Amino acid sequence: MNLNSYYDKIRETEQQISGDSAVLVSQETPDGGRPGVLTEAPKRTAARLLVEGAARLATAAETATFHAANQKAKTEADDAAAASKLQFTVVPAAELQSLKRGNLAKA
């Protein structure tokens, strides 16, 4: 394999990709690559995977679905993190009654 032409193809493919990153759909490969897995990669990595035939660019619909799923997962993770930070204090019943009556001199 001619390395100059290999890297030329990568540079050409990289120039064709718009934006800083690209959503890719994996292809089945002889070394065990699973087809149909969506992922986002920087332009340079995406170009290399495209040239090697390990992936293809995702369609606009696949890209939108991928970003929506990632946003939903992030929202759920943020909600779970916020819920785990929830703090509460256990107050004995006698102190609660005292607080309800406005008798704060006990503290």
Backbone as CSV, one residue per row, in Angstrom:
resi,resn,N_x,N_y,N_z,CA_x,CA_y,CA_z,C_x,C_y,C_z
1,MET,0.838,-1.182,0.000,0.000,0.000,0.000,0.886,1.251,0.000
2,ASN,0.556,2.165,-0.841,1.284,3.425,-0.930,0.763,4.378,0.145
3,LEU,1.602,4.695,1.108,1.178,5.532,2.230,0.833,6.947,1.800
4,ASN,1.523,7.460,0.788,1.216,8.814,0.322,-0.215,8.895,-0.200
5,SER,-0.620,7.922,-1.010,-1.982,7.958,-1.549,-3.010,7.704,-0.444
6,TYR,-2.650,6.859,0.532,-3.544,6.584,1.662,-3.843,7.874,2.436
7,TYR,-2.795,8.606,2.776,-2.986,9.836,3.541,-3.599,10.946,2.689
8,ASP,-3.337,10.929,1.392,-4.001,11.880,0.485,-5.509,11.644,0.478
9,LYS,-5.911,10.370,0.445,-7.343,10.033,0.469,-7.973,10.493,1.786
10,ILE,-7.250,10.309,2.878,-7.768,10.738,4.185,-7.956,12.254,4.196
11,ARG,-6.968,13.002,3.698,-7.081,14.462,3.661,-8.236,14.915,2.770
12,GLU,-8.397,14.278,1.614,-9.498,14.625,0.704,-10.848,14.350,1.358
13,THR,-10.958,13.211,1.994,-12.211,12.855,2.664,-12.484,13.795,3.823
14,GLU,-11.440,14.166,4.550,-11.595,15.084,5.682,-12.122,16.441,5.216
15,GLN,-11.659,16.903,4.066,-12.120,18.182,3.534,-13.588,18.137,3.119
16,GLN,-14.087,16.968,2.772,-15.474,16.827,2.346,-16.451,16.785,3.522
17,ILE,-15.939,16.532,4.713,-16.789,16.460,5.907,-16.995,17.863,6.443
18,SER,-18.251,18.263,6.610,-18.542,19.590,7.152,-18.591,19.528,8.678
19,GLY,-18.240,20.603,9.312,-18.265,20.663,10.773,-16.992,20.095,11.374
20,ASP,-16.953,20.077,12.712,-15.781,19.584,13.430,-15.802,18.081,13.642
21,SER,-16.989,17.482,13.544,-17.120,16.049,13.755,-18.182,15.498,12.813
22,ALA,-18.256,14.177,12.763,-19.223,13.525,11.886,-19.831,12.333,12.608
23,VAL,-21.109,12.062,12.328,-21.765,10.874,12.859,-21.557,9.769,11.832
24,LEU,-21.064,8.627,12.313,-20.742,7.496,11.452,-21.588,6.289,11.810
25,VAL,-21.815,5.445,10.822,-22.480,4.164,11.031,-21.451,3.091,10.700
26,SER,-21.197,2.205,11.645,-20.167,1.198,11.437,-20.602,0.173,10.392
27,GLN,-19.607,-0.392,9.737,-19.819,-1.452,8.758,-19.281,-2.751,9.348
28,GLU,-19.766,-3.868,8.842,-19.216,-5.150,9.273,-17.809,-5.281,8.698
29,THR,-16.884,-5.697,9.544,-15.503,-5.854,9.100,-15.025,-7.272,9.382
30,PRO,-14.015,-7.735,8.667,-13.513,-9.095,8.878,-12.943,-9.331,10.274
31,ASP,-12.531,-8.259,10.943,-11.950,-8.434,12.275,-12.987,-8.319,13.392
32,GLY,-14.265,-8.452,13.047,-15.309,-8.511,14.068,-16.088,-7.237,14.279
33,GLY,-15.960,-6.249,13.415,-16.708,-5.009,13.559,-18.209,-5.244,13.432
34,ARG,-18.969,-4.648,14.322,-20.427,-4.810,14.308,-21.053,-3.760,13.408
35,PRO,-21.927,-4.169,12.503,-22.563,-3.193,11.611,-23.693,-2.435,12.302
36,GLY,-23.896,-1.188,11.875,-25.048,-0.421,12.323,-24.892,0.360,13.609
37,VAL,-23.709,0.397,14.195,-23.496,1.135,15.433,-23.177,2.587,15.075
38,LEU,-23.954,3.510,15.646,-23.731,4.931,15.380,-22.777,5.505,16.417
39,THR,-21.889,6.376,15.946,-20.957,7.047,16.835,-20.553,8.380,16.216
40,GLU,-20.081,9.268,17.051,-19.614,10.562,16.571,-18.105,10.605,16.734
41,ALA,-17.408,11.072,15.701,-15.954,11.100,15.725,-15.451,12.418,15.149
42,PRO,-14.256,12.852,15.576,-13.650,14.046,14.977,-13.423,13.817,13.480
43,LYS,-13.317,14.918,12.738,-13.176,14.828,11.278,-12.046,13.898,10.850
44,ARG,-10.896,14.022,11.452,-9.730,13.232,11.035,-9.977,11.745,11.236
45,THR,-10.517,11.373,12.388,-10.806,9.973,12.674,-11.904,9.464,11.758
46,ALA,-12.928,10.277,11.547,-14.024,9.888,10.663,-13.509,9.646,9.250
47,ALA,-12.642,10.520,8.764,-12.085,10.357,7.418,-11.287,9.062,7.311
48,ARG,-10.529,8.750,8.330,-9.737,7.505,8.316,-10.645,6.283,8.270
49,LEU,-11.699,6.290,9.094,-12.634,5.160,9.105,-13.366,5.016,7.769
50,LEU,-13.686,6.146,7.147,-14.355,6.105,5.845,-13.426,5.540,4.777
51,VAL,-12.182,5.983,4.768,-11.218,5.502,3.775,-10.951,4.010,3.964
52,GLU,-10.878,3.561,5.199,-10.617,2.147,5.472,-11.844,1.272,5.250
53,GLY,-13.011,1.884,5.062,-14.226,1.112,4.822,-14.855,0.534,6.074
54,ALA,-14.435,1.021,7.237,-14.969,0.526,8.504,-16.280,1.206,8.865
55,ALA,-16.598,2.316,8.189,-17.819,3.059,8.513,-18.275,3.833,7.285
56,ARG,-19.491,4.338,7.386,-20.038,5.235,6.367,-20.635,6.421,7.095
57,LEU,-20.790,7.537,6.380,-21.421,8.707,6.988,-22.897,8.415,7.234
58,ALA,-23.401,8.864,8.356,-24.815,8.691,8.676,-25.647,9.661,7.846
59,THR,-26.877,9.254,7.550,-27.794,10.140,6.845,-28.263,11.228,7.805
60,ALA,-28.945,12.224,7.275,-29.456,13.313,8.117,-30.433,12.776,9.159
61,ALA,-31.273,11.835,8.762,-32.240,11.257,9.702,-31.529,10.467,10.793
62,GLU,-30.515,9.686,10.426,-29.755,8.916,11.419,-29.022,9.851,12.377
63,THR,-28.486,10.933,11.832,-27.777,11.908,12.668,-28.732,12.556,13.662
64,ALA,-29.922,12.945,13.203,-30.904,13.570,14.094,-31.329,12.602,15.193
65,THR,-31.566,11.347,14.831,-31.950,10.332,15.815,-30.829,10.123,16.830
66,PHE,-29.592,10.070,16.357,-28.432,9.882,17.227,-28.307,11.020,18.231
67,HIS,-28.427,12.260,17.747,-28.305,13.416,18.642,-29.472,13.485,19.628
68,ALA,-30.673,13.133,19.189,-31.828,13.127,20.093,-31.642,12.086,21.194
69,ALA,-31.155,10.908,20.828,-30.933,9.853,21.819,-29.850,10.271,22.815
70,ASN,-28.791,10.907,22.326,-27.737,11.381,23.224,-28.251,12.457,24.168
71,GLN,-29.079,13.367,23.653,-29.636,14.427,24.496,-30.536,13.843,25.577
72,LYS,-31.342,12.852,25.198,-32.236,12.205,26.164,-31.421,11.488,27.247
73,ALA,-30.368,10.789,26.841,-29.522,10.089,27.806,-28.832,11.071,28.746
74,LYS,-28.389,12.203,28.220,-27.745,13.213,29.065,-28.730,13.790,30.068
75,THR,-29.944,14.085,29.616,-30.970,14.616,30.514,-31.271,13.625,31.633
76,GLU,-31.404,12.340,31.282,-31.676,11.315,32.296,-30.515,11.191,33.276
77,ALA,-29.290,11.272,32.780,-28.124,11.187,33.661,-28.046,12.402,34.582
78,ASP,-28.351,13.577,34.048,-28.356,14.780,34.880,-29.437,14.701,35.954
79,ASP,-30.614,14.192,35.590,-31.694,14.036,36.570,-31.305,13.041,37.660
80,ALA,-30.668,11.943,37.266,-30.246,10.944,38.255,-29.181,11.527,39.179
81,ALA,-28.268,12.315,38.629,-27.231,12.940,39.457,-27.843,13.940,40.424
82,ALA,-28.817,14.707,39.952,-29.473,15.681,40.824,-30.259,14.968,41.923
83,ALA,-30.902,13.865,41.578,-31.676,13.123,42.568,-30.764,12.505,43.628
84,SER,-29.568,12.102,43.240,-28.662,11.501,44.214,-28.091,12.550,45.171
85,LYS,-28.158,13.814,44.794,-27.656,14.891,45.644,-28.739,15.448,46.570
86,LEU,-29.945,14.939,46.485,-31.041,15.414,47.302,-30.709,15.189,48.774
87,GLN,-30.773,16.249,49.559,-30.452,16.148,50.971,-31.713,16.362,51.799
88,PHE,-31.781,15.651,52.879,-32.906,15.823,53.788,-32.415,15.641,55.212
89,THR,-33.199,16.173,56.142,-32.855,16.093,57.549,-34.002,15.428,58.294
90,VAL,-33.656,14.490,59.135,-34.657,13.823,59.961,-34.797,14.639,61.245
91,VAL,-36.026,15.090,61.497,-36.303,15.900,62.673,-37.225,15.095,63.591
92,PRO,-36.851,14.946,64.858,-37.730,14.242,65.792,-39.104,14.934,65.887
93,ALA,-40.121,14.169,66.150,-41.484,14.689,66.192,-41.629,15.829,67.197
94,ALA,-40.972,15.742,68.330,-41.081,16.785,69.346,-40.525,18.114,68.824
95,GLU,-39.400,18.077,68.128,-38.835,19.295,67.576,-39.705,19.846,66.450
96,LEU,-40.307,18.959,65.664,-41.188,19.398,64.587,-42.387,20.144,65.165
97,GLN,-42.972,19.621,66.220,-44.113,20.286,66.854,-43.683,21.638,67.422
98,SER,-42.479,21.665,67.966,-41.968,22.914,68.506,-41.771,23.939,67.386
99,LEU,-41.263,23.505,66.281,-41.073,24.402,65.143,-42.405,24.890,64.590
100,LYS,-43.396,24.023,64.561,-44.713,24.412,64.051,-45.353,25.473,64.939
101,ARG,-45.121,25.382,66.239,-45.694,26.364,67.166,-44.919,27.672,67.160
102,GLY,-43.764,27.680,66.553,-42.968,28.893,66.494,-42.039,29.034,67.676
103,ASN,-41.897,27.993,68.424,-41.034,28.026,69.604,-39.625,27.646,69.159
104,LEU,-38.865,28.624,68.715,-37.523,28.369,68.210,-36.468,28.623,69.265
105,ALA,-36.882,28.965,70.481,-35.932,29.260,71.539,-35.199,28.003,71.978
106,LYS,-35.720,26.830,71.684,-35.133,25.568,72.095,-33.794,25.323,71.394
107,ALA,-33.646,25.838,70.189,-32.422,25.612,69.427,-31.339,26.448,70.009
